[in-house]
Amino acid sequence: MYYILLLLGVVLFLISVFILTKSGSNRKFKGYWEFWPCVISKVSLFMLLASWGLCVIFDDDNIFRSTKHQNRIYCFDESNPLCVGNVMLVSDNAVYLMVFFSLVLIYLGFFVLSDSLVEIRKDKVIKKWSLLGFSYKKEINFENLEMSYRGNNIKYGLKIKDNSKSFSFFYVCFPYKIKDIIMVERLILKALKPNPS
């Protein structure tokens, strides 16, 4: 079941990459600019990350046996030094690390799903996240704003940082459309440009 979701997530992800590069924009002007992420991209990345995490946790009953201190993961490669008597020697810590990694993937999937909006106002940029009635927003004033490319290319997204606070930043990247990311950059550069006196 989880493998079907994983495969469906990969297919939707590839379709969404095509949509993000070729299609129009998700923006609206209401006295200020609003930009929304692509819904297909959000859902596909959520399915990809969450199903990958679920595959790691629930795919094999051996993980549950291992957490009960019965390390019985079977193997058939006699040349592997960890394979003794067709049983893989795995420590409890390795199993716990695997489960932790899968929970991180599931969390990242929900984090991507919660990405809801970027607003460009006269004096600030606002990024909003909301999921199941919970919402959070981060505001950065233009006077404290520093902008850089993610991966040295606009196609990978923008990093918008607040210089007045430590570790206060957010990204405008996938699942937003490339045309919207470029538009966000232009609006911020226009706002940061000093007015001629």
N, C-alpha and C positions, 0 to 999 in steps of 0.2 A: 504493500500500500504506500509506504513512504517513498519507495523507489519510483512509483508512478508520479507522485507529487514532485519529486526531484526532477524527473524527466520533463514534466509539464512546466516546472519552473525554468528549466534551461531553455526550452522552446520559447516560452513567453519572454524570457530575458533577451534572446536573440532578436525576436520581433520588436521588442521595445527599443533596442539599440538602433534598429533601422528607423523606427518612428522618431526617436529623439534627434537623429541627424537629418532626416528628410522632411519632416512635417513642419507645420506652422508653429504658432506660439500659444501659450496659456497665460495671457496677461490681460489686464483690464485697467483702464484709467478711471478713477472715481475721485478726482481731486488729488490723488496720489496713486502711485503704481502698485498693483498687486500681481504677484507671480505665483502660479500653482505648479506643483510637480505633476508629471505625467502619471495618471492613475495606473495604466497598464504596467509601467516601469516599477511603480511602488509595489504592486501586487506580485509581479514576477520575482522581484528581488526578495520580497518577504517569503514567498513560497520556496525559493531556492535556498535561502539561509535556514529557514525553520525546518524544512524537510531534511536538509543535510544534518542538522543537529538532531532531529528525531531519529534519523537512520542510525546515527552513532549510538544513541541511547537505547533504542528499542529494537534494533534489528536483530540482535543476538541475545539469546538467554544467557550466554556465557558471562555477560557483564553483570547480570543480577547474581549469578552464582559467585562471581569474583568478589562482589561487594559483601557476600556472606562468608568471606574467607575460604572459599572453595575454588581455588584458581585452577579451572579446568577448561582452558581454551585449547582445542585440539589442533594438531599440526601433523603434517606427513612428510616434511622435508628433513631427512635424516642428517643432511650436511649442516643444518642450522644448529649451532651449539646451544641455543635456547630450547630446542625441541628434544625433550627427553621422554622416551617411551610414548611417543605420539601426543604428548601434552606440552603446550607452550608454557614456559616459566614466566609468569607475569606478576609483578608486585602489585599490592593493593594501591600503592601510590600512582602507578601507571594507569590503573583503571579509573581512579578518582580524577586524574588529570584529563583523561578522555571524556569523562562525564562533564567536567567543568568546561572543557572546550566546546562541547555540544551545547551546553546551556548558554555560553557566550554567543554562539551562532544564533540561537533562538532569540536571545535578547536583541542582537543586532537586527534581526528580521523585524521585530516589533518596533525598534527605533526608526527604521526606514519607513515602516507603515505609518508612523505617527507624524512624519514630516508633512506639514499642511500648507505653509504659506511664507512668502517673503514680501515685505512691504517696503517701498522706498518713499519716504515722506520728505518734507522740506528740509528737516534738520537731522534726520536719523534713518537708520535701516533697522527693520524689525524682522526677526525670524520666529515663526510660531510652530509648535508641535502640539498635536492633540490626538488623543486616542481614548475611546470608551469613556468620555466625559471628563477625562483629565487633560489639562492643557498647561503649557509652559511657553513663555516667550522670552527672547533675549533682544534687548535694544542697544544699539551702538550709535552714539552721536557722531556726526560728521567731523566735529572738531577733534575727536579722539580716534578716528578711524584710520586704520592702515589696511591696504588691500594688496594681496599678492596672488599669483597664479598657483594653482595646485599642480605639481608636476611640471612646472615651467611652461605650461600651455593652457590657454583659455578653454580648450575643449575638455580638459580634466576638471575644470571648475575654478571657483574663486575662494580664497580664504579671506574672510573679513574679520579683523582683529580690533579689539578695543585696547588702545595703548595705556589707558588710565587704570586698567585692572589686570591682574595676573590671570592667565589661563582663561580669558574671556574672548572667545572667538567662535565662529561657526563657518560652515562651508555652504556654498551654493554650487552644487554639482549634481551628478546623477542622483535622483530621477528627474531633475529639471531639464528642459529642452535646451539644446545648445544655443538656439537663437535667443532664448530668455536669459541665459547666462551672459551672453554678449551684451544684451540690452541692460542688464543690471550693472555690468561694468561701465557702460557708457553713461548711465544716469549718475553713478557714484563719481566718476571722473568729472562730469559736468558740475556736480555739487561741490566737489573739492577744488575746482578751478577758482583762483582768486578773482574777485570782481574788479574790473578796471576802474580806477578812480578818476 
